[in-house]
Amino acid sequence: MVARKAGLPDDGDYGGASNITQPTSDVNSWTWSRTANTKDVSNKILTNQTNLTSTFYTGSIGHDVSTGVEFTRETQTNYGVNPVTLPAVNIYHPDSSIHPGGLTRNGANANGQTDTFAIYAFIRCKSPVI
């Protein structure tokens, strides 16, 4: 899981001084280029974790056994989308009513799959109390 500030793109391009256009020395004419978040991803995770525990004795020595198995399949589709161009916003008089519209998929998708298998066994022996 990736933690990020809501509304900011994952590519780390949050704008900056290079996104400011200064046509005149009048700061009221300065604009900021908007960067649209154009990511459309589908993640699916299927997992099964099974654990079996048992306690038994061989004579006076106790044994705790824990065994298990895990299967996991993770798939991801990163849908290719057409770029979204937003009009520049005035820095000192922003217009928040501009709606960029929806994303249009273009078929240039990237797919990935990860399969995981794990098996384990632990045995703990307990000596008798003297």
trRosetta pair geometry for C-beta under 8 A, 3 or more apart (Angstrom, degrees):
i j d omega theta_ij theta_ji phi_ij phi_ji
2 10 7.0 59 112 -129 152 111
4 8 5.9 -125 158 71 111 105
4 10 6.6 -141 -29 -102 169 66
5 8 4.8 49 76 7 93 127
7 37 7.0 -146 -171 -28 41 143
8 14 5.6 -13 -148 -104 117 104
8 37 7.3 136 150 -82 14 121
9 12 7.6 -73 95 9 87 23
9 13 6.0 -11 70 56 129 81
9 14 7.4 -168 40 -80 84 60
9 35 6.2 -89 -5 133 134 115
9 36 7.8 78 -68 112 124 32
9 37 4.5 -171 -85 -109 81 77
9 38 7.5 1 -118 22 123 60
9 39 6.8 139 -146 -18 83 116
10 37 7.9 88 -3 -145 71 98
10 39 5.8 49 14 -56 117 161
13 35 5.6 -158 117 -152 104 161
14 35 7.2 -148 -136 48 21 144
15 18 8.0 -155 -168 64 54 74
15 19 4.1 -58 -153 19 90 160
15 32 6.5 47 -170 -179 145 109
15 33 6.8 179 -121 74 108 78
15 34 7.9 -43 -75 -127 135 28
15 35 5.7 -157 -55 -5 92 119
16 19 5.9 109 49 7 44 100
17 20 5.7 -49 -160 17 45 116
19 32 5.5 44 126 -162 103 73
19 33 4.2 -120 -161 44 91 95
19 35 7.4 -74 -116 -36 147 103
20 30 6.0 -1 -173 -177 101 110
20 31 7.3 159 -153 83 54 40
20 32 5.6 -26 -97 -98 66 71
20 33 7.9 -123 -62 4 23 80
20 91 7.0 17 -128 -62 103 136
21 30 6.7 166 81 -155 55 58
21 31 4.8 -5 52 59 106 89
21 32 7.7 -163 15 -76 77 24
21 33 7.2 90 -24 -42 103 88
21 88 6.4 -25 20 -147 129 159
22 25 7.8 38 171 -94 107 33
22 29 7.7 94 -154 94 46 91
22 30 5.2 -8 -102 -109 69 96
23 29 5.3 -84 55 137 103 125
23 30 7.8 -170 19 -91 71 46
24 29 5.0 47 39 55 102 148
26 29 4.8 68 86 3 100 107
26 30 8.0 -160 102 -25 57 79
27 30 5.3 -30 -160 0 53 121
27 91 7.4 -75 173 71 86 123
27 92 6.3 83 132 -30 95 139
28 90 7.4 7 -179 -169 57 122
28 92 5.6 -78 -114 58 59 138
28 93 7.1 36 -155 -8 84 115
29 90 7.8 -75 -146 -129 21 101
30 90 7.2 103 81 -154 52 64
30 91 4.9 -18 101 15 102 125
30 92 7.2 78 57 -7 96 98
31 88 3.8 61 154 146 131 126
31 89 6.2 150 -159 73 84 30
31 90 5.5 -53 -101 -92 77 45
31 91 6.6 -168 -118 -25 21 80
32 88 6.3 157 70 -165 32 85
32 89 5.3 -26 59 63 90 86
32 90 7.9 79 13 180 80 4
32 91 5.3 98 -26 -80 107 86
33 88 5.4 -48 -91 -105 49 90
34 86 3.9 -53 78 90 127 132
34 87 7.3 40 17 75 122 36
34 88 6.8 179 -7 -117 82 34
34 89 5.8 76 -55 -12 107 107
35 86 7.9 -109 -39 34 6 123
36 83 7.8 127 58 -175 124 65
36 84 3.9 -69 87 82 167 117
36 85 7.6 -109 -5 -76 131 13
36 86 5.5 141 -55 -23 105 116
36 100 5.3 131 -118 -139 128 163
38 81 5.2 -152 175 86 100 129
38 83 6.5 -73 -72 -128 174 46
38 84 5.4 175 -82 10 118 105
38 103 6.1 139 -147 -115 75 115
39 78 7.7 -50 -158 -151 83 93
39 81 7.8 -157 -101 19 14 134
40 78 7.6 119 80 -167 59 50
40 79 4.2 -43 96 59 110 115
40 81 5.4 104 9 -47 121 129
40 103 5.3 -173 -52 105 130 159
40 105 6.8 -100 80 -85 156 94
41 76 6.5 -12 -171 -168 103 98
41 77 7.0 165 -154 86 55 52
41 78 5.1 -15 -106 -108 90 66
41 79 7.0 -157 -82 13 36 79
42 76 7.0 161 84 -153 55 49
42 77 4.7 5 52 53 102 98
42 79 7.3 60 -5 -27 96 104
43 74 7.2 -16 -167 -169 91 92
43 75 7.5 161 -153 86 45 52
43 76 5.1 -9 -103 -104 72 85
44 74 7.3 164 86 -153 53 46
44 75 4.9 -3 56 57 100 95
44 76 7.7 -171 23 -74 65 43
45 72 7.1 -15 -167 -166 90 97
45 73 7.5 166 -150 87 45 51
45 74 5.0 -5 -106 -106 81 81
46 72 7.1 161 87 -153 53 49
46 73 4.9 0 57 56 99 95
46 74 8.0 -168 27 -74 60 42
47 70 7.0 -7 -170 -170 97 93
47 71 6.9 172 -149 91 51 55
47 72 4.3 -1 -107 -107 93 85
47 73 7.6 -169 -73 26 56 55
48 70 6.9 173 88 -148 56 49
48 71 5.0 11 49 51 99 95
48 72 7.8 -162 26 -71 56 54
49 68 7.0 9 -177 -179 77 123
49 69 7.9 -179 -147 91 43 46
49 70 4.8 -1 -107 -108 74 95
50 68 6.0 174 93 -151 55 76
50 69 5.3 0 58 56 101 84
50 70 7.5 -175 24 -77 63 50
51 66 6.7 -11 -171 -169 102 91
51 67 7.4 159 -155 86 55 42
51 68 4.1 -21 -104 -95 67 118
52 66 7.5 159 84 -154 49 45
52 67 5.1 -14 61 64 97 90
52 68 6.7 172 17 -79 66 60
53 64 7.2 -10 -168 -175 99 85
53 65 6.7 161 -154 88 50 58
53 66 4.9 -9 -103 -103 85 75
53 67 7.9 174 -80 23 41 61
54 64 7.7 166 87 -155 46 44
54 65 4.8 -7 59 57 91 105
55 62 6.7 -5 -171 -174 96 103
55 63 6.9 164 -152 85 50 54
55 64 5.3 -15 -101 -103 84 68
55 65 7.5 -176 -79 19 35 73
56 62 7.6 165 92 -153 29 60
56 63 5.5 -16 65 59 73 102
56 65 7.5 -3 18 1 97 114
57 60 7.2 -19 -171 -136 117 12
57 61 6.6 149 -156 78 72 43
57 62 5.2 -38 -97 -99 83 60
57 63 7.0 169 -93 13 30 80
58 61 5.5 -18 65 65 81 98
58 63 6.7 39 -2 -17 96 121
60 128 4.0 -13 151 -59 117 135
61 125 5.9 -9 177 -168 112 101
61 126 6.8 157 -167 73 60 55
61 127 6.3 -25 -116 -111 85 44
61 128 6.8 -86 -77 -33 50 83
62 125 7.1 143 81 -163 53 48
62 126 3.8 -10 62 54 105 112
63 123 6.0 -22 -164 -165 102 98
63 124 7.1 147 -157 76 50 49
63 125 5.7 -19 -100 -103 73 64
63 126 7.4 -150 -65 16 28 80
64 123 7.3 152 78 -157 51 46
64 124 4.4 -6 55 56 101 103
64 126 7.2 62 -13 -23 97 109
65 121 7.2 -16 -168 -167 92 90
65 122 7.2 160 -154 85 45 56
65 123 5.3 -9 -103 -105 77 76
65 124 7.9 -160 -69 24 36 67
66 120 7.9 -6 115 113 87 100
66 121 7.3 163 88 -152 52 44
66 122 4.7 -1 57 54 97 102
67 119 8.0 -3 -174 -175 88 80
67 120 6.8 -179 -148 94 50 57
67 121 4.5 -2 -106 -106 89 81
67 122 7.6 -169 -72 24 49 60
68 118 8.0 9 110 111 93 94
68 119 7.3 -176 95 -148 51 47
68 120 5.4 1 55 55 87 92
68 121 7.9 175 20 -76 57 50
69 117 7.8 -18 -170 -168 89 78
69 118 7.0 164 -155 89 45 58
69 119 5.0 -6 -106 -105 80 77
69 120 7.9 -179 -76 21 41 64
70 116 7.0 -18 117 118 102 102
70 117 7.2 163 87 -153 63 35
70 118 4.4 5 50 53 104 101
70 119 7.8 -160 23 -68 67 41
71 115 7.9 -22 -167 -168 79 86
71 116 7.2 155 -158 86 34 65
71 117 5.8 1 -107 -106 69 73
72 114 7.7 -7 113 111 99 90
72 115 7.1 161 87 -156 59 42
72 116 4.2 2 55 53 103 107
72 117 8.0 -159 27 -66 68 39
73 113 6.9 -14 -169 -168 89 98
73 114 7.4 163 -153 85 43 52
73 115 5.3 -7 -104 -105 77 76
73 116 7.8 -162 -69 23 37 70
74 113 7.0 160 86 -154 55 49
74 114 4.6 -1 56 55 103 98
74 115 8.0 -163 25 -71 66 35
74 116 7.9 33 -1 -4 100 105
75 111 7.4 -14 -170 -169 92 90
75 112 7.0 165 -153 90 49 54
75 113 4.8 -10 -104 -104 78 83
75 114 8.0 -167 -73 24 40 62
76 111 7.1 163 88 -154 57 46
76 112 4.7 0 55 56 99 98
76 113 7.7 -170 22 -73 66 43
77 109 5.8 -13 -170 -173 93 124
77 110 7.5 153 -158 80 46 48
77 111 5.3 -12 -105 -104 73 79
78 109 6.5 152 78 -162 54 67
78 110 4.3 -7 57 59 109 98
78 111 7.6 -157 23 -72 70 34
78 112 7.9 33 -7 1 101 102
79 103 8.0 108 102 130 122 133
79 105 5.0 -55 171 -121 122 112
79 109 5.3 -30 -118 -107 46 96
80 105 6.6 93 77 -161 60 70
80 106 4.9 -74 115 61 104 91
80 107 6.2 -33 60 70 120 29
80 108 3.0 87 -71 70 175 78
80 109 5.4 -116 -4 -64 88 42
80 110 7.4 101 -54 -14 88 77
81 84 7.9 -13 136 -29 117 95
81 103 4.5 -37 -144 -176 142 111
81 104 6.2 122 -158 69 81 46
81 105 5.7 -56 -97 -99 70 45
81 106 6.3 132 -136 0 17 93
82 103 7.6 161 46 -169 71 66
82 104 4.6 -6 25 73 116 104
82 105 7.9 165 -8 -140 80 1
82 106 5.2 114 -55 -53 78 120
84 100 5.0 53 173 177 135 124
84 101 7.1 -170 -133 61 117 92
84 103 7.1 -80 -49 -103 124 68
86 98 6.6 108 -159 133 103 135
86 100 5.4 -55 -85 -98 105 107
87 98 6.4 -129 44 -136 103 155
89 94 4.8 25 172 -130 120 85
89 95 6.4 -150 -134 36 91 73
89 98 7.6 -138 -87 19 102 142
90 93 4.4 -5 100 61 134 80
90 94 6.1 -156 70 -79 69 42
90 95 7.3 66 27 -11 95 87
91 94 7.2 -4 -149 -60 15 90
95 98 5.7 79 109 -26 101 100
105 109 7.8 9 -166 -68 112 98
